[in-house]
Each structure stands twice: as C-alpha cells, then as structure tokens.
Amino acid sequence: MKKIGILFLVVSFFTVALILSGCMSPKYLGTPSNPSPYNGQTGVPLNPTLSWSGGGPAGDSMEYTIFFGTTPTPNSILVGNITSTSYQVSNLSPNTTYYWQIDAYDYTTGLEKTGPVWSFTTGQN
C-alpha cells in the first residue's frame, strides 16, 4: 500500500511539472502583423521605415528576415537575422509598388512563421 502511495506522489509530481512547463513556455508563434506602411498604402516616402508587430511571446528571443521587391512574391532578402521589428529602407523609386514579407524565428521555441505579403506604393518624392 505504501508503494502505491509513493508511486501516486511521483506521478502527480511529474504531471504537475509537465503542466506547468507547458504554461511557462507556450509552443506557439504568432504571425507577423500590423505593418507600417500599412498594406496597400500609397504616397509612401522614398526612404520609409518598415515596421511590424513580432510573432513571439514576450521575453522570447526573436529574429526576423525581410523579403522585399517589386513583384507580388518578394523573394529577395533585404536583410536577415535582425532582432528589431523595424528597418529603414532608402533610395526607393518614385511611383513604384513594393512588396514585402517577414519571416519570424523564435529562438526560445525553435518555431518559424512566415507572414503575409504586404505592399505599398511610393509617392513622387
């Protein structure tokens, strides 16, 4: 009878530990969102700062790659391995539509998420 009680305590301890570890470090990664310039924006300056909301839980170490170009499927890497959620682009052409996309990587969970493609059109100057 004593062995059953000890076994119950051990199983209970590990069950609680597993539950708490799941609560402490969730295994999810949100999609990058809230772009600036906003999707479809026109009249954007020729030296805009691209910014977005990250995808990971607060406190997680994140890294981002920005894909950028003038085709609806941007496949050129503008910059990679950055930890900031903003990046200034310079010397864009006037009256041109640009497409951009963010890949987010969470070092804490090891998860990666590709965001949607956003676009904006530059103004005259």
C-alpha positions as CSV (number, residue, x, y, z in Angstrom):
1,M,0.0,0.0,0.0
2,K,2.9,2.3,0.8
3,K,4.4,1.7,-2.7
4,I,1.2,2.8,-4.4
5,G,1.1,6.0,-2.4
6,I,4.7,6.8,-3.3
7,L,4.0,6.0,-7.0
8,F,0.9,8.2,-6.9
9,L,3.0,11.1,-5.5
10,V,5.7,10.6,-8.1
11,V,3.2,10.5,-11.0
12,S,1.4,13.5,-9.6
13,F,4.6,15.5,-9.3
14,F,5.6,14.8,-12.9
15,T,2.1,15.6,-14.1
16,V,2.1,18.9,-12.4
17,A,5.7,19.6,-13.7
18,L,4.6,18.9,-17.3
19,I,1.5,21.1,-17.0
20,L,3.5,24.0,-15.5
21,S,6.3,23.7,-18.1
22,G,3.6,23.9,-20.8
23,C,2.2,27.0,-19.2
24,M,5.5,28.7,-18.7
25,S,6.8,28.3,-22.3
26,P,3.9,28.1,-24.8
27,K,4.8,26.4,-28.1
28,Y,3.2,28.9,-30.5
29,L,4.4,31.6,-32.7
30,G,2.0,34.3,-34.0
31,T,2.1,35.6,-37.5
32,P,3.9,39.0,-38.0
33,S,1.2,41.6,-38.3
34,N,0.4,45.4,-38.1
35,P,2.7,46.5,-40.9
36,S,3.8,50.1,-41.5
37,P,3.5,51.3,-44.1
38,Y,0.1,49.6,-44.0
39,N,-0.9,47.1,-46.7
40,G,-1.9,49.0,-49.8
41,Q,-0.7,52.4,-48.6
42,T,0.1,54.9,-51.3
43,G,2.2,58.1,-51.3
44,V,4.9,56.4,-49.1
45,P,8.2,58.4,-48.8
46,L,11.2,57.1,-50.8
47,N,13.0,56.3,-47.5
48,P,10.4,54.6,-45.3
49,T,10.9,52.7,-42.1
50,L,9.3,49.3,-42.4
51,S,7.8,48.1,-39.0
52,W,5.6,45.3,-37.8
53,S,4.5,43.5,-34.7
54,G,6.5,40.5,-33.8
55,G,5.2,37.0,-33.6
56,G,6.6,35.6,-30.3
57,P,5.6,35.7,-26.7
58,A,7.0,38.5,-24.6
59,G,10.5,37.8,-23.5
60,D,11.4,35.3,-26.3
61,S,14.4,36.0,-28.4
62,M,13.2,36.7,-31.9
63,E,14.9,37.1,-35.2
64,Y,13.4,38.4,-38.5
65,T,14.2,38.2,-42.2
66,I,12.7,40.8,-44.5
67,F,11.9,39.8,-48.1
68,F,11.4,42.8,-50.4
69,G,10.9,43.5,-54.1
70,T,8.7,44.8,-56.9
71,T,7.0,41.5,-57.7
72,P,3.9,40.2,-55.7
73,T,6.1,37.3,-54.4
74,P,9.1,39.0,-52.9
75,N,12.0,36.5,-52.9
76,S,15.0,38.8,-52.4
77,I,16.2,39.1,-48.9
78,L,16.5,42.8,-48.0
79,V,18.0,42.0,-44.6
80,G,18.2,38.9,-42.4
81,N,19.0,37.9,-38.8
82,I,17.7,41.2,-37.3
83,T,16.2,41.4,-33.8
84,S,14.4,44.7,-34.3
85,T,10.8,44.9,-35.5
86,S,11.7,47.9,-37.8
87,Y,14.1,48.6,-40.6
88,Q,14.7,51.7,-42.7
89,V,14.8,51.3,-46.5
90,S,16.4,54.0,-48.6
91,N,16.5,55.2,-52.2
92,L,13.3,53.7,-53.4
93,S,12.0,54.6,-56.8
94,P,9.0,57.1,-57.0
95,N,5.6,55.8,-58.0
96,T,6.6,52.2,-57.6
97,T,4.7,49.4,-55.8
98,Y,6.9,47.4,-53.4
99,Y,6.0,44.1,-51.8
100,W,7.4,42.9,-48.5
101,Q,7.2,39.9,-46.2
102,I,8.5,39.0,-42.8
103,D,9.8,35.6,-41.6
104,A,9.9,35.4,-37.8
105,Y,12.1,32.9,-35.9
106,D,11.7,32.3,-32.2
107,Y,14.9,31.1,-30.6
108,T,13.1,30.0,-27.4
109,T,10.7,27.7,-29.0
110,G,12.5,26.9,-32.3
111,L,9.4,27.8,-34.3
112,E,9.4,29.8,-37.5
113,K,6.5,31.6,-39.1
114,T,6.2,33.4,-42.5
115,G,4.0,36.4,-42.5
116,P,1.6,37.6,-45.3
117,V,2.9,39.6,-48.2
118,W,2.2,43.3,-47.8
119,S,2.5,46.1,-50.4
120,F,2.8,49.9,-50.6
121,T,3.3,52.4,-53.4
122,T,5.8,55.2,-53.1
123,G,4.9,58.8,-53.9
124,Q,6.7,61.3,-56.1
125,N,9.5,62.1,-53.7
